[in-house]
Amino acid sequence: MLRAWADQFEGHFDHLAGWYSELIARKHAQDAEALLVAVRTDLGPEAQVELHLWEVADGAEPR
């Protein structure tokens, strides 16, 4: 799941122009939320994991 998410970013995000599609940007953010839950579950409550979606304008605040 993590590899697919990273590949999505690599294939659809340009460091100068941003996302090629708003739809893909929204999907990327949704997938990140699912990954956050999975990573937190795998690592357990003793680990602190924050999500910073710098590549999505409304994702600047950590979750």
N, C-alpha and C positions, 0 to 999 in steps of 0.2 A: 504493500500500500504506500509506503514512504517513497519507494523508488518511482512509482507511477506519478506521485505528486510532484516529485522533483523533475521528472521528465516533462510533465505538463508545463512547469515553469520554464524549463530550458527551451521547449519548443514553441511557446506562445507569448513570451515576454521579451521585449527589447529594452536594453538598458537606457536607451535614449527616448524611444517612442512610447514605452509602456506596453500594456497588453494589446494584442492584436484584435481582441474582441471583449466587449463588456461581459458577455455571457460566460466566456472562459474565465475571466477575472472573478466573477461571482462563484463559479464552480470551484475555482482554486481556493477561495476563502472558505467555502462550505466544507471542502475536503480537509482543509487545515483544522477546522473545528473537530471533525471526526478523528483525525490523527492525534490531536491534543488529548482527547478522551482515551484513545488507545494507549498512548505513551504513558499517561498518568496511571492508567490501570496496570500496565506492565511493570512500571517502576515502583509502584506502591506509594502509600501516603507519606513516607519519609522523604521522598524526593519532591522538590519544588520545580515545576515545569511551567514556563510562561510562553505564550504565543504572541509574537510581534509581527504582524503582517504589514511590514513596511511597504511592500509592493502593491498593496491595496489601500487606497486613500483613507477609507474609514476604519482601517485595521491598525492604526498607530498605537492605540491603547492596549496594553498587555491584558491577556485573559488567562 
